[in-house]
Amino acid sequence: MGLLDDIASESRPTPTVCSVAVVLADMDPKDRNDLEAALADQVTYTHTAITRVLRRRGYDMHDKRVANHRRGQCACAR
């Protein structure tokens, strides 16, 4: 294997959706609607609260990912 092959195998494709969108797609419709409502209401629900609940439910999530998704600064917005 050549150098370029090694580099290519280490490169990752640019994601087309963020991890929040992946979680949304994995949820049942009721939970998805609830999460979408919480994401839309930035006054009532903090990034941290959303992240804590998602982690408790087994999703690997971080505050920054939730914040970026809410601000439209994630892969979904590209």
C-alpha positions in Angstrom: 0.0 0.0 0.0 1.3 3.4 -1.0 1.4 6.7 1.0 -1.7 8.0 -0.8 -3.6 4.8 0.1 -2.6 5.2 3.7 -3.8 8.8 3.7 -7.1 7.9 2.0 -7.8 5.1 4.6 -7.3 7.7 7.4 -9.6 10.3 5.8 -13.2 10.4 6.7 -15.9 11.6 4.4 -17.6 14.9 5.4 -20.9 14.0 7.1 -24.1 15.2 5.6 -26.0 15.2 8.9 -24.9 15.8 12.4 -25.1 13.5 15.4 -28.3 15.2 16.6 -30.0 14.4 13.3 -28.8 10.8 13.6 -30.4 10.6 17.1 -33.6 12.1 15.7 -33.7 9.5 12.9 -33.2 6.7 15.5 -36.1 7.7 17.8 -39.7 6.7 17.7 -42.1 9.4 16.4 -43.3 10.6 19.8 -39.7 11.0 21.2 -38.6 12.6 17.9 -41.4 15.2 18.1 -40.6 15.9 21.8 -36.9 16.4 21.0 -37.7 18.6 18.0 -39.9 20.7 20.2 -37.2 21.0 22.9 -34.6 21.9 20.3 -36.8 24.6 18.9 -37.5 26.2 22.3 -34.2 27.6 23.4 -35.7 29.7 26.1 -37.2 26.8 28.1 -34.8 24.0 27.4 -31.0 24.4 27.7 -28.4 22.5 25.6 -27.2 20.9 28.8 -30.6 19.6 29.9 -31.2 18.1 26.5 -27.8 16.5 26.5 -28.2 15.0 29.9 -31.5 13.4 29.0 -30.1 12.0 25.7 -27.1 10.5 27.5 -29.4 8.9 30.1 -31.3 7.3 27.3 -28.1 5.9 25.8 -27.2 8.4 23.1 -23.6 9.7 22.9 -24.2 13.4 22.9 -22.4 16.6 23.9 -23.6 20.1 24.6 -21.7 21.6 21.7 -23.4 19.2 19.2 -26.8 20.3 20.5 -25.9 23.9 20.4 -24.4 23.8 16.9 -27.5 22.0 15.6 -29.8 24.6 17.2 -27.8 27.4 15.7 -27.7 25.8 12.2 -23.9 25.4 12.4 -23.8 21.7 12.0 -23.5 19.4 9.0 -27.3 19.5 8.5 -27.1 23.2 7.6 -24.5 22.6 4.8 
